[in-house]
């Protein structure tokens, strides 16, 4: 399995997962043209894309959906509630539908098997996923207020994790760009994951299996890559030798504005 994060953050989220001859994009928050450009930038032929899987309807995850799927003629796998909430109007009728998703119901696209599960976020039917191919397993969860026990159970025995680390709490509270209502939404139980909550998960609920931990969806206004990585590394080091070995190398941060390096599992 190979993973490339094309973009991660409020400007747009998209993650390519490759196994064998199968290529699936999780989320399409970049424009259609920008998604194609970034696929080409990492050496991928956009015409070989097999499907788009959607976590939820918010613009930074679904903005380019109609344009990209029309451009490449690929099906969209999403829950019915999520597609309806995208408010694509007439464009929705033109989207080629894959399987309708539901939490707890596994589905396969080529060589990849997906297990969707519900997460706490203020969207119609938000989902996170584990993805498996040939015994390799990865977990992806972004846009969620906290990392609950359901997530911890699903993320056991994963070789790689992509976890949200959206904000540093004090930076968010003092941010002059955001109105108080937005701050309250982000900090809420159905908002976004802080560095503190991400670190708590690694300290208390992470099973230690994943040798690759990618911190994603960082806010450009209320977080810094260095702060997020420090929080994760410190949490692992506090777990003791089995978790702290190679902690610096184990943790990486996804780029805001361009593709991250390939993750080869």
Order of alpha helices (4+ residues) and beta strands (2+ residues): beta-beta-beta-alpha-beta-alpha-alpha-beta-alpha-alpha-beta-beta-beta-beta-beta-alpha-beta-alpha-alpha-alpha-beta-alpha-alpha-alpha-beta-beta
